[in-house]
Structure formats: structure tokens, C-alpha cells
Amino acid sequence: MNRVTAFLSHARLYQEIHEEDVVSRQRFALFRIFSYTGAFVCAGVFLKMQLTIPDAGFLPYLILSLGIVMLLNYFSVNSVPRLGTAYLIMLISASILLHTVAYSCGGIRTSGTMYWGVIVLYAYMLLGKKTGQYFAGFVVVHLVYMFIISSYTDWTSFDLFKNEVGLISQDFLTNAILSLFLIASQSSYMQGGDNVVIQGLKKSRDELENKNMELESKNNLLSSYTDKLEKTNHELERFVAVASHDLKAPLRAIGNLACMIEEDIGDQFPPDAKKKLSSIISRVGRMDHLLNALLEYSRADSSHGEESFVDMQEIVNAVLFFTIKDERVQVNVKGKLPVLYNDKLKLSRIFGNLVENAIRFSDKDKIRIEISCEEDSMNYIFSVKDNGPGIDKIYHQKIFVLFQTLQRRDEFEAMGVGLAITKKIIEERGGKIWVESQLGEGSDFRFILPKQAGKSETRSVA
């Protein structure tokens, strides 16, 4: 049974049409409907003529032949590229038959004129707008032609119906019902669930609903993760609060006690014990600094200042004024610095940390710092370049990690938090920071800050 159904529906050819080519599949389905319903109509007209019209002649057989041609045309097409030709053959054959029948069935008054509407509809749907217009134009010309020859010549007549009003009325009734049947079958398919377009829309709707359900599930999962993250952040904030307050209190007590011991009996301590006591006081102080640095790092991206248009030249001038206290330091602001719509305090923090690092870790008698800015279509690229000792390539990533320093703290007191905070602020603003450096050749700290469309401009350095 399935094989019979597949044969009658031309399932193999239908499957050869790409699934996403909805228009071509729709046309093939209409071609199948018209082929079967057209053949049925031809057979019905043939039987009606044979039963009601005495000596009907060859015309009923011509009509039946058209039905056979429709079926043969439908089953003979075996490839997708030939479908357009098959559609055209079917419509031309039907047009020729209607034209021929009109001469002996009433000319312009023949009931077969109603089938022309069906042909024009299928022409538009099967062959497209342009060819449909050609068929519509041909039908108009045909009707005008039939009007002329029916009105002014004797080329047309009702001879097939023996000029009997009863037979003419029967023919009109039969063709009116069959033409409505053709239109109804087409309309039923267009509005029905088998319509390829409707199926495609339903499939798209179902896929959209499934994606919406997946998205909703992911949103719920994301919301759950967000809640957990907020909870974790709150726990971290509590930890920082404990570290900055509860841990500092006993540290201060230890430091104070050590200082009191040193003052009371410092002279009585052996040199080795006195050295150890001084080491305790130093370590307590360092621990206090580390806790302060941890608190500072945790708050780097949580405290937000007011965003506004910020002149980077003014930011740099202010940073240099408060940071540089040494006459050995020479700073050159090269080229133009932009005006950004950003957080003024955080931008000041970025430049402050980089300038302080350039000064603190310099090994030169004359410290030279150069600040500049470039731009592309999306970003500003800032540079803070110094003539310091330089940084080995293997440490280019390490220096941005919290509490990581290149020198031993016993040799050089540094917390290793400045660059970590700078990196955190820049990335929180959607940017990126890196260093270009080699040992003995200074360091160039470069960072990117994205532009905000309509909120940035460039001004010349005064």
C-alpha cells in the first residue's frame, strides 16, 4: 500500500526538491492536485456528455484525451529540472481544449469559460508572476476574440447541444460545479495542514518554541549561577572585612607588644634575639600592608565613580603633580590625548599606578617616562614607557598577578598589588593591558580602552 501511495504521489521526485525550497515543493503539490482533479473533471464531463447528449461526436473523447494527457504528463516527469516544462504542458493543453470546445459549445457564452479562471490561478502559482501575467493576458485576448466571432460571425454555435435550452443549462450546471470543485480543491490545500508553506511555518514555530524553552531553561540556569555568584561575592566581601578588621586587630596587638618588649628590655637582649624581635615587628608590618592591599584589590571594581567626559590630558597632569616629587624624573606627554566618557577616578588610578611603578623600580639616575596614545576605529591604545631595568619576557604575565613581585621582599619592599589592580580596572572597563619589554631596555606598559560611539573625541595636547 505504501508503494502505491508513493507512486501516486510521486514521492521520490518530491523528495528530490530541497526541503528548504518551500516554493518549489508548494508548486509540485499544486501540480499533483491539478493533474488529478483536472483528469477527474475531464472524465466527469465525458460521462455527462455521453449520457445526456445524443450523437455527441468526437468532442467528449477529446476532453477525455486531455485528462489522459494530464496524467501521462504528471507521471512521465522524472526530474526536478523538467517540472517547469510539465507545468507549462498541462496549462497549454487545457487552454487548447477550452479554445477548441468553445466553437461548438456557445463561443463566448460557453460554460467552459469558467475554467479559464482556474487556469489563470494555476499559471500564477505554478509558473510565477510573470508567466501568470502572460496567461492572464492571453485569456483576455481569447475572450475578446470569442466575443467578436460570436457576435459578428457564424463560426460558433450550440450545435453540440442541438440548440436545446435544457442541454445547455445542464452543461452550464455541470461545468459550474466542476470548476468550483477545481477551485475548492486548490483552496482546501492552501488552507489545509498539508500545505507545504503552512507545514514550514508550523515547523519554524515549533523550532522557535523549542529554542525558547531551551533559552528559558538556560536563563533559569544562568539566574541560578548568578545567585550563587552573588552569594559567593558576599562571602568574599565578608572574608575581606574579616581580613581587614578582625585579623588586623591581633596583628596590631602583636606589633605593639613586640615594640613594648623592645623598649622595656631592648638593651638586655642578646644581638641575635634583638634581631629576631625586629624581624617580628617587620613581618607584622608587612602583614598589615598585605591585608590593606587585599582590601584595596577587592574594592577595585566594586567602587564606581560618576562617568562623564574626561580629558586625559588633565588626568595625566594631575597624576604627575601628585606623584612626582623627585627632580630626577622627566615626563614627556607625546602627541594628542583623547577625551573619554569614563570613570575619572579609575582612569587616575591606572595612570597613577603605572607612573609610580616606573619611578619606584627604576635603576637610572635620570628617570625618563613617556606617555602617548594611538587609536584605531574601535579603541584607544595608551602607552606608559620608561627607561628602567626592563622585564624578562618570562615574567610578562606574572607581574599582573596579585602579590607577585620580581624582587624578594627582604630586598625591596613591594606588595605586588598595583599592576594587579590596574589590570582589574582596565578589564572591568572592557580593555586589555600588557607589557613590551626586554632586560636592560626599559618597559612599555600598553593598555587598550574601547571607544564609546558618540562619546569620545580627540583634543590636541596643550
SULBELTA-V395184 format. One line per field, one symbol per residue. ss: DSSP state (H for helix, E for strand, - for the rest). phi: phi as a letter, one per 30 degrees, with the letter a starting at -180 (. if undefined). A space follows every 10 residues. Layout:
BEGIN
ss=???
phi=???
END
This chain:
BEGIN
ss=-HHHHHHH-- HHHHHH---- -HHHHHHHHH HHHHHHHHHH HHHHHHHHHH HH------HH HHHHHHHHHH HHHHHH---H HHHHHHHHHH HHHHHHHHHH HHHH--HHH- HHHHHHHHHH HHHHHHHHHH HHHHHHHHHH HHHHHHHHHH HH------HH H---HHHHHH HHHHHHHHHH HHHHHHHHHH H----HHHHH HHHHHHHHHH HHHHHHHHHH HHHHHHHHHH HHHHHHHHHH HHHHHHHHHH HHHHHHHHHH HHHHHHHH-- HHHHHHHHHH HHHHHHHHHH HHHHHHHH-- ------EEEE EHHHHHHHHH HHH-----EE EEE---EEEE EEEHHHHHHH HHHHHHHHHH ------EEEE EEEEE---EE EEEEEE---- --HHH--HHH ---------- -------HHH HHHHHHHH-- -EEEEEE--- --EEEEEEEE ------EEE- --
phi=.dddddddch dddddddeed dddddddddd dddddddddd dddddedddd dccdhdidde ddddddddde dddddddbbd dddedddded dddddddddd dedcbjidcd ddeddddddd edddddcjdd dddddddddd dddddddddd dbbcdcaced chhcdddddd dddddddddd dddddddddd cddddedddd dddddddddd dddddddddd dddddddddd dddddddddd ddddcddddd dddddddddd ddddbedddd eddddddddd dddddddddd ddddddddcd ccccdddadb dddddddddd ddcdccdddb cbcciccdcc cacddddddd dddddddddd cdccdcccbb cbbcabdcbc ccbbcbcddi bdedcdcddc deicbdcddd cbdadicddd dedddddddi cababcabei bibbdcbcbd dceibbacbd dd
END
